[in-house]
């Protein structure tokens, strides 16, 4: 090691910050596809990347089970789960309606949703 010594090796070597390469992945919609996608991404991506699910509703409702609700075979609580539970899996849940997304130019927004 010479005159530098072990305590200064990191100063001379190029040290990469793992958060510098981190990405944020937005999943729009907390339906069956959105929840499945967010969970699959979280399992497959390194922890330095953020997975954010955006939905306007607090709860995920299993839509195919609405039939059982209508005929009295299930209760509303049995076919829905709070999206906030995804935080335990490392998924950031944001409750808000989205009507535009940022484009590659930070000053422009692209509208989403039905056209009027």
GUKOLBA-164103 format. One record per residue: residue number from 0; x, y, z of N, C-alpha, C, O, CB in turn; residue in three letters. Coordinates in Angstrom, 1 decimal. Glycine has a CB too. Layout:
% GUKOLBA-164103
R  resi     nc1     nc2     nc3    cac1    cac2    cac3     cc1     cc2     cc3     oc1     oc2     oc3    cbc1    cbc2    cbc3  resn
R   NUM       X       Y       Z       X       Y       Z       X       Y       Z       X       Y       Z       X       Y       Z   Ala
...
***
This chain:
% GUKOLBA-164103
R  resi     nc1     nc2     nc3    cac1    cac2    cac3     cc1     cc2     cc3     oc1     oc2     oc3    cbc1    cbc2    cbc3  resn
R     0     0.8    -1.2     0.0     0.0     0.0     0.0     0.9     1.3     0.0     0.4     2.3    -0.5    -0.9     0.0     1.2   Unk
R     1     2.1     1.2     0.5     3.0     2.3     0.5     2.5     3.4     1.4     1.9     3.2     2.5     3.1     2.8    -0.9   Unk
R     2     2.8     4.7     1.0     2.5     5.9     1.8     1.0     6.2     1.9     0.6     6.8     2.8     3.2     7.1     1.2   Unk
R     3     0.2     5.7     0.9    -1.2     6.0     0.9    -1.9     5.3     2.1    -2.7     5.9     2.8    -1.9     5.5    -0.4   Unk
R     4    -1.6     4.0     2.3    -2.3     3.3     3.4    -3.7     2.8     3.0    -4.3     3.3     2.0    -2.3     4.1     4.6   Unk
R     5    -4.2     1.9     3.8    -5.5     1.3     3.5    -6.6     2.3     3.7    -7.6     2.2     2.9    -5.7     0.1     4.4   Unk
R     6    -6.5     3.2     4.6    -7.7     4.1     4.9    -7.9     5.1     3.7    -9.0     5.8     3.7    -7.4     4.9     6.1   Unk
R     7    -7.0     5.2     2.8    -7.2     6.2     1.7    -7.4     5.6     0.3    -7.4     6.3    -0.7    -6.0     7.1     1.6   Unk
R     8    -7.5     4.3     0.3    -7.7     3.6    -1.0    -9.0     4.1    -1.7    -8.9     4.3    -2.9    -7.8     2.1    -0.8   Unk
R     9   -10.0     4.3    -1.0   -11.3     4.7    -1.6   -11.2     6.1    -2.2   -11.9     6.4    -3.1   -12.4     4.7    -0.6   Unk
R    10   -10.3     6.9    -1.7   -10.1     8.3    -2.2    -9.5     8.2    -3.6    -9.9     9.0    -4.5    -9.3     9.1    -1.3   Unk
R    11    -8.6     7.3    -3.8    -7.9     7.2    -5.1    -8.6     6.4    -6.1    -8.6     6.7    -7.3    -6.5     6.6    -4.9   Unk
R    12    -9.4     5.4    -5.7   -10.2     4.6    -6.6   -11.5     5.3    -6.9   -12.0     6.1    -6.1   -10.5     3.2    -6.0   Unk
R    13   -12.0     5.1    -8.2   -13.2     5.7    -8.6   -14.3     4.9    -7.9   -14.6     3.7    -8.2   -13.4     5.7   -10.1   Unk
R    14   -15.1     5.5    -7.0   -16.2     4.9    -6.3   -17.5     5.3    -6.9   -17.8     6.5    -7.0   -16.1     5.2    -4.7   Unk
R    15   -18.3     4.3    -7.3   -19.6     4.6    -7.9   -20.6     4.6    -6.9   -20.7     3.7    -6.0   -19.9     3.6    -9.0   Unk
R    16   -21.5     5.6    -7.0   -22.6     5.7    -6.1   -23.7     4.8    -6.7   -24.2     5.2    -7.8   -23.1     7.1    -5.9   Unk
R    17   -24.2     3.7    -6.1   -25.2     2.9    -6.7   -26.6     3.6    -6.9   -27.3     3.3    -7.8   -25.5     1.7    -5.8   Unk
R    18   -26.8     4.7    -6.1   -28.1     5.4    -6.3   -28.0     6.3    -7.5   -29.1     6.8    -8.0   -28.4     6.2    -5.0   Unk
R    19   -26.8     6.6    -8.0   -26.7     7.5    -9.2   -27.3     6.8   -10.4   -27.8     7.4   -11.3   -25.2     7.8    -9.5   Unk
R    20   -27.3     5.4   -10.4   -27.9     4.7   -11.5   -29.3     4.2   -11.3   -29.9     3.4   -12.0   -27.0     3.5   -11.8   Unk
R    21   -29.9     4.7   -10.2   -31.3     4.2    -9.9   -32.3     4.9   -10.8   -32.2     6.0   -11.3   -31.6     4.6    -8.4   Unk
R    22   -33.4     4.1   -11.0   -34.5     4.6   -11.9   -35.8     4.5   -11.1   -35.9     3.7   -10.1   -34.6     3.7   -13.1   Unk
R    23   -36.8     5.2   -11.5   -38.1     5.1   -10.9   -39.0     4.6   -12.0   -39.1     5.2   -13.1   -38.6     6.5   -10.3   Unk
R    24   -39.7     3.5   -11.7   -40.6     2.9   -12.7   -42.1     3.2   -12.2   -42.4     2.8   -11.0   -40.4     1.4   -12.8   Unk
R    25   -42.9     3.9   -13.0   -44.3     4.2   -12.7   -45.2     3.1   -13.3   -45.1     2.8   -14.4   -44.7     5.6   -13.2   Unk
R    26   -46.0     2.6   -12.5   -47.1     1.6   -12.9   -48.4     2.4   -12.7   -48.8     2.7   -11.6   -47.0     0.3   -12.1   Unk
R    27   -49.1     2.6   -13.8   -50.4     3.4   -13.7   -51.5     2.4   -13.6   -51.8     1.6   -14.5   -50.5     4.3   -14.9   Unk
R    28   -52.3     2.5   -12.5   -53.4     1.7   -12.4   -53.2     0.5   -11.4   -52.3    -0.2   -11.5   -53.9     1.1   -13.7   Unk
R    29   -54.1     0.4   -10.4   -54.0    -0.6    -9.4   -54.9    -1.7    -9.6   -55.4    -2.4    -8.6   -54.2     0.0    -8.0   Unk
R    30   -55.2    -2.0   -10.8   -56.1    -3.2   -11.1   -55.2    -4.5   -11.1   -54.1    -4.5   -10.6   -56.7    -3.0   -12.5   Unk
R    31   -55.8    -5.5   -11.6   -55.1    -6.8   -11.6   -53.8    -6.7   -12.3   -52.8    -7.2   -11.8   -56.0    -7.9   -12.2   Unk
R    32   -53.8    -6.1   -13.5   -52.5    -6.0   -14.3   -51.5    -5.1   -13.6   -50.3    -5.4   -13.6   -52.8    -5.5   -15.6   Unk
R    33   -52.0    -4.0   -13.1   -51.0    -3.1   -12.4   -50.4    -3.6   -11.2   -49.2    -3.5   -11.0   -51.8    -1.8   -12.1   Unk
R    34   -51.2    -4.3   -10.3   -50.6    -4.9    -9.1   -49.7    -6.0    -9.5   -48.6    -6.1    -8.9   -51.8    -5.4    -8.2   Unk
R    35   -50.0    -6.9   -10.4   -49.2    -8.0   -10.9   -47.9    -7.4   -11.5   -46.8    -8.0   -11.2   -49.9    -8.9   -11.9   Unk
R    36   -48.0    -6.4   -12.3   -46.8    -5.8   -12.9   -45.9    -5.2   -11.8   -44.6    -5.4   -11.8   -47.2    -4.7   -13.9   Unk
R    37   -46.4    -4.4   -10.9   -45.6    -3.8    -9.8   -44.9    -4.9    -9.0   -43.7    -4.7    -8.7   -46.5    -2.9    -8.9   Unk
R    38   -45.6    -5.9    -8.6   -45.0    -7.0    -7.8   -43.9    -7.7    -8.6   -42.9    -8.0    -8.0   -46.1    -8.0    -7.4   Unk
R    39   -44.1    -8.0    -9.9   -43.1    -8.7   -10.7   -41.9    -7.8   -10.9   -40.8    -8.3   -10.8   -43.7    -9.1   -12.1   Unk
R    40   -42.1    -6.5   -11.1   -40.9    -5.6   -11.2   -40.1    -5.6    -9.9   -38.9    -5.6   -10.0   -41.4    -4.2   -11.6   Unk
R    41   -40.8    -5.4    -8.8   -40.1    -5.3    -7.5   -39.3    -6.6    -7.3   -38.2    -6.5    -6.7   -41.1    -5.1    -6.4   Unk
R    42   -39.8    -7.8    -7.6   -39.1    -9.0    -7.4   -37.8    -9.1    -8.3   -36.8    -9.6    -7.9   -40.0   -10.2    -7.7   Unk
R    43   -37.9    -8.5    -9.5   -36.9    -8.7   -10.5   -35.8    -7.6   -10.5   -34.7    -7.8   -11.0   -37.4    -8.8   -11.8   Unk
R    44   -36.2    -6.4   -10.0   -35.3    -5.3   -10.1   -34.4    -5.1    -8.8   -34.9    -5.5    -7.7   -36.0    -4.0   -10.4   Unk
R    45   -33.2    -4.7    -8.9   -32.4    -4.4    -7.7   -33.1    -3.4    -6.8   -33.9    -2.5    -7.4   -31.0    -4.0    -8.1   Unk
R    46   -32.9    -3.4    -5.6   -33.5    -2.5    -4.6   -33.2    -1.0    -4.8   -34.0    -0.2    -4.4   -33.1    -2.9    -3.2   Unk
R    47   -32.2    -0.7    -5.6   -31.9     0.7    -5.8   -32.9     1.4    -6.7   -33.0     2.6    -6.7   -30.5     0.9    -6.4   Unk
R    48   -33.7     0.6    -7.4   -34.7     1.1    -8.3   -36.0     1.2    -7.5   -36.4     0.3    -6.8   -34.9     0.3    -9.6   Unk
R    49   -36.8     2.3    -7.8   -38.1     2.5    -7.1   -39.2     2.0    -8.0   -39.2     2.3    -9.2   -38.3     4.0    -6.7   Unk
R    50   -40.2     1.3    -7.5   -41.4     0.9    -8.2   -42.5     1.7    -7.5   -42.8     1.5    -6.3   -41.6    -0.7    -8.2   Unk
R    51   -43.2     2.5    -8.3   -44.3     3.3    -7.8   -45.6     3.0    -8.5   -45.6     3.0    -9.8   -43.9     4.9    -8.0   Unk
R    52   -46.6     2.6    -7.8   -47.9     2.3    -8.4   -48.8     3.5    -8.1   -48.9     4.0    -7.0   -48.5     1.0    -7.8   Unk
R    53   -49.4     4.0    -9.1   -50.3     5.2    -9.0   -51.8     4.7    -9.3   -52.0     4.1   -10.4   -49.9     6.3    -9.9   Unk
R    54   -52.7     5.0    -8.4   -54.1     4.7    -8.7   -54.9     5.8    -7.9   -54.5     6.4    -7.0   -54.5     3.3    -8.2   Unk
R    55   -56.1     6.0    -8.4   -57.0     7.0    -7.7   -57.8     6.4    -6.6   -58.4     7.1    -5.8   -57.9     7.6    -8.7   Unk
R    56   -57.8     5.0    -6.5   -58.6     4.4    -5.4   -57.6     3.8    -4.4   -56.5     3.4    -4.7   -59.5     3.2    -6.0   Unk
R    57   -58.1     3.7    -3.1   -57.3     3.2    -2.0   -57.2     1.7    -2.1   -56.2     1.1    -1.7   -57.9     3.6    -0.7   Unk
R    58   -58.3     1.0    -2.6   -58.3    -0.4    -2.5   -58.3    -1.0    -3.9   -58.7    -0.5    -4.9   -59.6    -0.9    -1.9   Unk
R    59   -57.6    -2.2    -4.0   -57.6    -3.0    -5.2   -58.8    -4.0    -5.1   -59.0    -4.7    -4.1   -56.3    -3.8    -5.4   Unk
R    60   -59.7    -3.9    -6.1   -60.9    -4.8    -6.1   -60.6    -5.9    -7.2   -60.3    -5.5    -8.3   -62.2    -4.0    -6.4   Unk
R    61   -60.8    -7.1    -6.8   -60.7    -8.2    -7.8   -62.0    -8.2    -8.6   -63.0    -8.8    -8.2   -60.4    -9.6    -7.1   Unk
R    62   -61.9    -7.6    -9.8   -63.1    -7.4   -10.6   -63.8    -8.7   -10.9   -65.1    -8.7   -10.9   -62.7    -6.8   -11.9   Unk
R    63   -63.2    -9.8   -11.3   -63.9   -11.1   -11.6   -64.8   -11.5   -10.4   -65.8   -12.2   -10.6   -63.0   -12.2   -11.9   Unk
R    64   -64.5   -11.1    -9.2   -65.2   -11.5    -8.0   -66.5   -10.6    -7.8   -67.2   -10.9    -6.9   -64.4   -11.5    -6.8   Unk
R    65   -66.6    -9.6    -8.5   -67.8    -8.7    -8.4   -69.1    -9.5    -8.7   -70.1    -9.3    -8.1   -67.7    -7.6    -9.4   Unk
R    66   -69.0   -10.5    -9.5   -70.1   -11.4    -9.8   -70.6   -12.1    -8.5   -71.8   -12.2    -8.2   -69.8   -12.5   -10.8   Unk
R    67   -69.6   -12.6    -7.7   -69.9   -13.3    -6.4   -70.5   -12.3    -5.4   -71.4   -12.7    -4.6   -68.7   -13.9    -5.8   Unk
R    68   -70.1   -11.1    -5.5   -70.6   -10.0    -4.6   -72.1    -9.8    -4.9   -72.9    -9.6    -4.0   -69.8    -8.7    -4.7   Unk
R    69   -72.4    -9.7    -6.2   -73.7    -9.4    -6.7   -74.7   -10.5    -6.3   -75.9   -10.2    -6.0   -73.8    -9.2    -8.2   Unk
R    70   -74.3   -11.7    -6.2   -75.2   -12.8    -5.9   -75.2   -13.2    -4.4   -75.8   -14.1    -4.0   -74.9   -14.0    -6.8   Unk
R    71   -74.4   -12.4    -3.6   -74.4   -12.6    -2.2   -73.4   -13.7    -1.7   -73.5   -14.0    -0.5   -75.7   -12.9    -1.7   Unk
R    72   -72.5   -14.2    -2.6   -71.6   -15.2    -2.2   -70.3   -14.7    -1.5   -69.6   -15.4    -0.9   -71.3   -16.1    -3.3   Unk
R    73   -70.1   -13.4    -1.7   -68.9   -12.7    -1.1   -69.3   -11.4    -0.5   -70.3   -10.8    -0.9   -67.8   -12.5    -2.2   Unk
R    74   -68.5   -10.9     0.4   -68.7    -9.5     0.9   -67.7    -8.6     0.2   -66.7    -9.1    -0.4   -68.5    -9.5     2.5   Unk
R    75   -67.9    -7.3     0.3   -67.0    -6.3    -0.3   -65.6    -6.5     0.3   -64.6    -6.3    -0.5   -67.5    -4.9    -0.1   Unk
R    76   -65.5    -6.7     1.6   -64.2    -6.8     2.2   -63.5    -8.1     1.7   -62.2    -8.1     1.8   -64.4    -6.9     3.6   Unk
R    77   -64.2    -9.1     1.3   -63.6   -10.3     0.8   -63.0   -10.2    -0.6   -62.1   -11.0    -0.9   -64.5   -11.5     0.9   Unk
R    78   -63.4    -9.2    -1.3   -62.9    -9.1    -2.7   -62.0    -7.9    -2.9   -61.7    -7.5    -4.1   -64.1    -9.1    -3.7   Unk
R    79   -61.7    -7.2    -1.9   -60.8    -6.0    -2.0   -59.7    -6.0    -1.0   -59.9    -6.6     0.1   -61.6    -4.7    -1.9   Unk
R    80   -58.6    -5.4    -1.3   -57.5    -5.3    -0.4   -56.9    -3.9    -0.5   -56.9    -3.3    -1.6   -56.4    -6.3    -0.7   Unk
R    81   -56.4    -3.3     0.6   -55.8    -1.9     0.5   -54.5    -2.0    -0.3   -53.7    -2.8    -0.1   -55.5    -1.4     1.9   Unk
R    82   -54.4    -1.1    -1.3   -53.2    -1.0    -2.1   -52.0    -0.7    -1.2   -50.8    -1.0    -1.5   -53.3     0.1    -3.2   Unk
R    83   -52.2     0.0    -0.1   -51.1     0.4     0.8   -50.3    -0.9     1.3   -49.2    -0.7     1.8   -51.6     1.2     2.0   Unk
R    84   -50.9    -2.0     1.3   -50.3    -3.2     1.7   -49.1    -3.6     0.8   -48.2    -4.3     1.2   -51.2    -4.4     1.7   Unk
R    85   -49.0    -3.0    -0.4   -47.9    -3.2    -1.3   -46.6    -2.6    -0.7   -45.5    -3.0    -1.2   -48.2    -2.7    -2.7   Unk
R    86   -46.7    -1.7     0.2   -45.5    -1.1     0.8   -44.7    -2.1     1.5   -43.5    -2.0     1.5   -45.9     0.1     1.7   Unk
R    87   -45.3    -3.1     2.0   -44.6    -4.2     2.7   -43.7    -5.0     1.7   -42.7    -5.6     2.1   -45.5    -5.2     3.3   Unk
R    88   -44.1    -4.9     0.4   -43.3    -5.6    -0.7   -42.2    -4.6    -1.3   -41.5    -5.0    -2.2   -44.2    -6.1    -1.7   Unk
R    89   -42.2    -3.4    -0.8   -41.2    -2.4    -1.3   -41.7    -1.6    -2.5   -41.0    -1.1    -3.3   -40.0    -3.1    -1.7   Unk
R    90   -43.1    -1.5    -2.6   -43.7    -0.8    -3.7   -44.3     0.5    -3.1   -45.1     0.4    -2.1   -44.8    -1.6    -4.4   Unk
R    91   -43.9     1.6    -3.7   -44.5     2.9    -3.2   -45.8     3.1    -3.9   -45.9     3.2    -5.1   -43.4     4.1    -3.6   Unk
R    92   -46.9     3.3    -3.1   -48.2     3.5    -3.7   -48.6     5.0    -3.5   -48.5     5.6    -2.4   -49.2     2.6    -2.9   Unk
R    93   -49.0     5.6    -4.6   -49.5     7.0    -4.6   -50.9     7.0    -5.0   -51.3     6.5    -6.0   -48.6     7.9    -5.6   Unk
R    94   -51.7     7.7    -4.2   -53.2     7.8    -4.4   -53.4     9.1    -5.1   -53.5    10.1    -4.4   -54.0     7.6    -3.1   Unk
R    95   -53.6     9.1    -6.4   -53.9    10.3    -7.1   -54.4    10.0    -8.5   -54.0     8.9    -9.0   -52.7    11.3    -7.2   Unk
R    96   -55.2    10.8    -9.1   -55.6    10.7   -10.4   -54.6    11.3   -11.4   -54.1    12.4   -11.1   -57.0    11.3   -10.7   Unk
R    97   -54.3    10.6   -12.4   -53.3    11.1   -13.4   -54.0    11.5   -14.6   -54.8    10.7   -15.2   -52.2    10.0   -13.7   Unk
R    98   -53.8    12.7   -15.1   -54.4    13.1   -16.4   -53.3    13.6   -17.4   -53.6    14.0   -18.5   -55.4    14.2   -16.2   Unk
R    99   -52.0    13.5   -17.0   -50.9    13.9   -17.8   -49.7    13.2   -17.3   -49.5    13.0   -16.1   -50.8    15.4   -18.0   Unk
R   100   -48.7    13.0   -18.2   -47.4    12.4   -17.9   -46.3    13.3   -18.4   -46.5    13.9   -19.5   -47.3    11.0   -18.4   Unk
R   101   -45.2    13.4   -17.7   -44.1    14.2   -18.2   -43.5    13.5   -19.4   -43.4    12.2   -19.4   -43.0    14.4   -17.1   Unk
R   102   -43.1    14.2   -20.4   -42.4    13.7   -21.6   -40.9    13.8   -21.3   -40.5    14.2   -20.3   -42.8    14.4   -22.9   Unk
R   103   -40.1    13.5   -22.4   -38.7    13.6   -22.2   -38.2    15.0   -22.0   -37.2    15.3   -21.4   -38.0    13.0   -23.4   Unk
R   104   -39.0    16.0   -22.4   -38.7    17.4   -22.1   -39.5    17.7   -20.8   -40.7    17.6   -20.8   -39.2    18.3   -23.3   Unk
R   105   -38.7    18.2   -19.8   -39.3    18.4   -18.5   -40.4    19.5   -18.5   -41.2    19.6   -17.6   -38.3    18.7   -17.5   Unk
R   106   -40.4    20.3   -19.6   -41.4    21.4   -19.6   -42.7    21.0   -20.3   -43.6    21.8   -20.4   -40.8    22.6   -20.3   Unk
R   107   -42.8    19.7   -20.9   -44.0    19.3   -21.6   -44.6    18.2   -20.9   -44.0    17.3   -20.3   -43.6    18.9   -23.0   Unk
R   108   -46.0    18.1   -21.0   -46.7    17.0   -20.4   -47.6    16.5   -21.5   -48.2    17.2   -22.3   -47.6    17.5   -19.2   Unk
R   109   -47.7    15.1   -21.6   -48.6    14.5   -22.5   -49.8    14.0   -21.8   -49.8    13.3   -20.8   -47.8    13.2   -23.1   Unk
R   110   -51.0    14.4   -22.4   -52.3    14.0   -21.8   -52.5    12.5   -21.9   -52.1    11.9   -22.9   -53.5    14.8   -22.4   Unk
R   111   -53.1    12.0   -20.9   -53.5    10.5   -21.0   -55.0    10.4   -20.7   -55.6    11.3   -20.1   -52.7     9.7   -19.9   Unk
R   112   -55.6     9.3   -21.0   -57.0     9.1   -20.7   -57.8     9.3   -22.0   -57.3     9.5   -23.1   -57.5    10.0   -19.6   Unk
R   113   -59.1     9.3   -21.8   -60.0     9.4   -23.0   -59.9    10.8   -23.5   -59.7    11.8   -22.8   -61.5     9.1   -22.6   Unk
R   114   -60.1    10.9   -24.8   -60.1    12.3   -25.5   -61.5    12.8   -25.5   -62.5    12.1   -25.8   -59.5    12.2   -26.9   Unk
R   115   -61.6    14.1   -25.2   -62.9    14.7   -25.2   -63.4    15.2   -26.6   -64.4    15.7   -26.8   -62.9    15.9   -24.3   Unk
***
